[in-house]
Amino acid sequence: MTAPAPGGGRGLGRWAELSFRPTGHSPCRGLAISSKRADNDRKVIAKQGGWVENTAAMEGY
């Protein structure tokens, strides 16, 4: 079993030796990218991410 991340989760990226700094936005972005790579329809991606079907907010992913 590994030791808990320092600061109750702050510094988690450094503790896990990640090459990037994860944020609260990271899971949402990762889900959208993975879903797109799996050739899911925009409607499916929007539903998974909690977006409105034809929103421009998804375009950044």
RAJOGI-V397653 format. One record per residue. PSI is psi in radians with two decimals (none if undefined). NEAR is the number of other ideal C-beta (glycine too) atoms within 12 Angstrom. D_CENTER is the distance of its C-alpha to the mean C-alpha in Angstrom with 2 decimals. Layout:
PSI|NEAR|D_CENTER ; PSI|NEAR|D_CENTER
This chain:
2.42|3|25.22 ; 2.80|9|23.36 ; 2.63|7|23.90 ; 2.69|13|21.56 ; 2.50|17|19.36 ; 2.59|14|21.54 ; 0.39|11|21.47 ; 0.50|9|19.80 ; -0.44|15|16.34 ; 2.38|15|16.93 ; 0.27|16|17.14 ; -0.71|21|14.85 ; -0.72|18|13.77 ; -0.76|16|17.48 ; -0.69|18|18.52 ; 0.05|17|16.36 ; 0.77|11|17.63 ; 2.71|14|14.39 ; 0.06|8|15.12 ; 2.88|14|12.50 ; 1.87|15|11.91 ; 2.55|21|8.66 ; 3.12|15|8.39 ; -0.34|12|7.69 ; -0.34|16|5.61 ; -0.80|17|3.24 ; -0.67|15|2.09 ; -0.79|23|3.42 ; -0.78|22|3.57 ; -0.69|19|3.42 ; -0.79|24|5.31 ; -0.75|29|7.28 ; -0.78|19|8.18 ; -0.70|18|9.20 ; -0.70|24|11.01 ; -0.73|22|12.72 ; -0.47|12|13.82 ; 0.16|13|15.27 ; 0.55|10|17.30 ; 2.61|19|16.32 ; 2.67|14|18.03 ; -0.64|23|16.58 ; -0.68|16|17.76 ; -0.78|19|15.79 ; -0.77|30|12.47 ; -0.76|25|13.53 ; -0.75|18|14.54 ; -0.71|25|11.42 ; -0.09|28|9.40 ; 0.35|15|12.53 ; 2.78|23|13.81 ; 2.52|14|17.51 ; -0.88|17|18.52 ; 0.59|12|19.78 ; 2.54|18|17.80 ; -0.22|12|17.55 ; -0.47|19|14.29 ; -0.29|28|12.50 ; -0.40|13|14.60 ; -0.03|14|12.56 ; none|24|9.96
